[in-house]
Amino acid sequence: MTGGPTERQEQILRVVRTWIAERGEGPTIREIGLEVGLSSTSSVAYQLRRMEERGLISRTGHKWRTVHLG
């Protein structure tokens, strides 16, 4: 994919970055949604999958809590 992250993806990156810095692990999908104003967990999961495809984030396990910044 070309181009940088969308505005929503930038919001999610900020949340993930801050969450990891403060808590030592990534947030859950629901926690991300609450922070960026998305009530649908499927919308958050969609954005996270797109970000993972772009190489902006990665996971060490199957859960999103294991997310790492690109």
Backbone hydrogen bonds, N-H to C=O, Kabsch-Sander energy under -0.5 kcal/mol:
donor,donor_aa,acceptor,acceptor_aa,energy
10,E,6,T,-2.4
11,Q,7,E,-2.1
12,I,8,R,-2.3
13,L,9,Q,-2.7
14,R,10,E,-2.3
15,V,11,Q,-2.2
16,V,12,I,-2.9
17,R,13,L,-2.9
18,T,14,R,-2.5
19,W,15,V,-2.9
20,I,16,V,-2.7
21,A,17,R,-2.1
22,E,18,T,-2.4
23,R,19,W,-2.8
24,G,20,I,-2.3
26,G,65,R,-1.7
32,I,28,T,-2.3
33,G,29,I,-2.6
34,L,30,R,-2.3
35,E,31,E,-1.8
36,V,32,I,-2.1
37,G,33,G,-1.2
38,L,33,G,-2.2
39,S,37,G,-0.6
41,T,39,S,-0.6
44,V,40,S,-1.5
45,A,41,T,-2.6
46,Y,42,S,-2.2
47,Q,43,S,-2.1
48,L,44,V,-2.5
49,R,45,A,-2.5
50,R,46,Y,-2.3
51,M,47,Q,-2.4
52,E,48,L,-2.4
53,E,49,R,-2.4
54,R,50,R,-1.6
55,G,52,E,-1.0
56,L,51,M,-2.3
57,I,51,M,-0.8
58,S,68,H,-2.5
60,T,66,T,-1.2
66,T,63,K,-1.5
67,V,64,W,-1.8
68,H,58,S,-3.4
70,G,56,L,-4.4
